[in-house]
Amino acid sequence: MEFFTALIISYAMNGSYVESVMWFDTEKRCETAMRNSDDLYETLYLLYDDTMMACRRTEVLSHSIRPKLRPDNLMEN
């Protein structure tokens, strides 16, 4: 089973809390995007307090990995 997963980037700027969310259809895709965003994270971390980046999986299914149902094999007499 695959679940929708949010990449959350948050930080404090001038006393205000800022949060950005990007949605992915799998946790793996979110984690790949997060790893590819290291430069962005480092820039925000140097500029603003309380910088955080994380993938948060939801409980909402994006893909169900179940075998396809097969019709019964009916034999004619």
C-alpha positions as CSV (number, residue, x, y, z in Angstrom):
1,M,0.0,0.0,0.0
2,E,1.2,3.5,-0.8
3,F,0.1,6.6,1.0
4,F,0.1,10.3,0.1
5,T,3.1,11.9,1.8
6,A,3.8,15.6,2.5
7,L,7.2,17.2,2.3
8,I,7.0,19.9,5.0
9,I,9.5,22.8,5.1
10,S,9.1,25.2,8.1
11,Y,11.1,27.9,9.7
12,A,10.6,31.1,11.8
13,M,11.1,34.4,10.0
14,N,10.8,37.8,11.8
15,G,8.8,36.1,14.6
16,S,6.4,34.5,12.2
17,Y,6.1,30.8,11.5
18,V,6.4,29.9,7.8
19,E,5.4,26.5,6.4
20,S,5.4,25.1,2.9
21,V,3.9,21.8,1.9
22,M,4.5,19.7,-1.3
23,W,2.5,16.5,-1.9
24,F,3.8,13.2,-3.2
25,D,2.0,10.0,-4.0
26,T,4.6,7.8,-2.3
27,E,6.8,8.2,0.7
28,K,9.8,7.2,-1.4
29,R,9.3,10.1,-3.8
30,C,9.0,12.5,-0.9
31,E,12.2,11.2,0.6
32,T,14.0,11.6,-2.8
33,A,12.8,15.2,-3.1
34,M,13.9,15.9,0.4
35,R,17.4,14.6,-0.3
36,N,17.6,16.6,-3.5
37,S,16.7,19.8,-1.5
38,D,19.8,19.8,0.7
39,D,21.0,23.1,-0.7
40,L,17.6,24.7,-0.1
41,Y,17.5,23.4,3.5
42,E,21.1,24.6,4.2
43,T,20.2,28.1,2.9
44,L,17.1,28.4,5.1
45,Y,19.0,27.0,8.1
46,L,21.6,29.7,7.8
47,L,19.1,32.5,7.4
48,Y,16.2,31.5,9.8
49,D,15.6,30.0,13.2
50,D,13.9,26.7,13.8
51,T,14.3,25.4,10.2
52,M,12.8,21.9,9.7
53,M,12.3,19.7,6.7
54,A,10.5,16.3,6.9
55,C,8.3,13.9,5.1
56,R,5.0,13.1,6.9
57,R,3.0,10.2,5.6
58,T,-0.8,10.4,5.7
59,E,-3.3,7.6,6.1
60,V,-4.8,8.4,2.7
61,L,-4.1,5.7,0.1
62,S,-2.6,6.8,-3.2
63,H,-2.0,3.3,-4.6
64,S,-3.3,0.0,-3.5
65,I,-0.9,-2.8,-4.3
66,R,-3.2,-5.7,-4.5
67,P,-3.3,-8.5,-7.0
68,K,-5.8,-8.1,-9.8
69,L,-8.9,-10.3,-9.5
70,R,-9.1,-13.0,-12.1
71,P,-12.3,-14.3,-13.5
72,D,-13.2,-17.8,-12.5
73,N,-12.1,-20.4,-15.1
74,L,-15.4,-21.9,-16.1
75,M,-15.3,-25.1,-18.0
76,E,-18.1,-25.9,-20.3
77,N,-19.3,-29.5,-20.4
